[in-house]
Amino acid sequence: MNPIMQTAAACLQQERQQNEALALTRLRNALLRLDVRAELRDNDSVLMIPRPQVGLPVWVFVGYGGAFYSWQSAEKRHPINDVAGAAQVLADYAGR
């Protein structure tokens, strides 16, 4: 790959990462409005929702080409354009 193509690919990758971080930030804010604690982790690439009872936390990623929030090894997902709905589903899933 020539240097121009490498630079273009790096810019696209950075833009994708920024879009995913923004989507996860919006979801975190929606969860906080529902009194659900959530933390951005790993350079804002994943959202961690601790469970109130004993159990592993829920890890939420942006997947499927940026179209869905996904969790439970991508078996569960919710459209990224419905932040409030995703927050409610995740609050229920995490046991809040």
C-alpha positions in Angstrom: 0.0 0.0 0.0 1.5 3.4 -0.9 1.8 6.2 1.6 -1.2 8.1 0.4 -3.4 5.0 0.7 -2.0 4.3 4.2 -2.8 7.9 5.3 -6.3 7.7 3.9 -6.9 4.3 5.7 -5.5 5.7 9.0 -7.9 8.7 8.7 -10.9 6.5 8.0 -10.0 4.3 11.0 -9.6 7.3 13.3 -13.0 8.7 12.2 -14.7 5.3 12.8 -13.2 5.1 16.3 -14.3 8.7 17.1 -17.9 7.9 15.9 -18.0 4.7 18.0 -16.7 6.6 21.1 -19.3 9.3 20.6 -22.1 6.6 20.3 -20.9 5.0 23.5 -20.7 8.3 25.3 -24.3 9.0 24.3 -25.3 5.6 25.6 -23.4 6.1 28.9 -25.2 9.4 29.4 -28.6 7.8 28.7 -27.8 5.1 31.2 -26.8 7.6 33.8 -30.2 9.3 33.4 -31.7 5.9 34.4 -29.4 5.8 37.4 -27.3 3.0 35.9 -23.6 3.3 36.4 -21.6 2.9 33.2 -17.9 3.6 32.5 -16.1 4.1 29.2 -13.0 1.9 29.0 -10.1 1.0 26.7 -9.7 4.4 25.0 -13.5 4.9 24.8 -13.9 1.7 22.7 -16.2 -0.2 25.1 -18.7 0.6 27.8 -18.7 -1.4 31.0 -21.9 -1.7 33.1 -21.3 -3.3 36.5 -24.1 -5.5 37.7 -25.8 -4.5 41.0 -25.7 -8.1 42.2 -22.9 -10.7 42.0 -21.9 -11.3 38.4 -19.7 -10.2 35.6 -20.2 -6.7 34.2 -21.9 -6.2 30.8 -19.5 -5.0 28.1 -21.1 -3.0 25.3 -19.4 -2.4 21.9 -20.4 -0.7 18.7 -20.6 -3.4 16.1 -22.1 -4.5 12.8 -20.4 -1.7 10.8 -21.4 1.0 13.4 -25.1 0.2 13.2 -25.7 -1.5 16.5 -24.7 -1.6 20.2 -23.8 -5.2 20.9 -23.2 -7.2 24.1 -23.0 -10.8 25.3 -20.5 -11.8 22.7 -22.6 -9.9 20.1 -25.6 -12.2 20.7 -27.6 -9.2 21.9 -27.8 -6.0 20.0 -29.9 -2.8 19.7 -29.9 -0.2 16.9 -27.5 2.7 17.5 -30.0 5.3 16.4 -32.3 4.4 19.4 -30.1 5.5 22.3 -32.9 5.7 24.9 -34.3 2.3 23.9 -30.8 0.7 24.1 -30.3 2.2 27.5 -33.5 0.8 28.8 -32.8 -2.6 27.3 -29.3 -2.6 28.9 -30.6 -1.4 32.2 -33.1 -4.3 32.3 -30.4 -6.8 31.1 -28.0 -5.7 33.7 -30.6 -6.2 36.4 -31.4 -2.6 37.4 
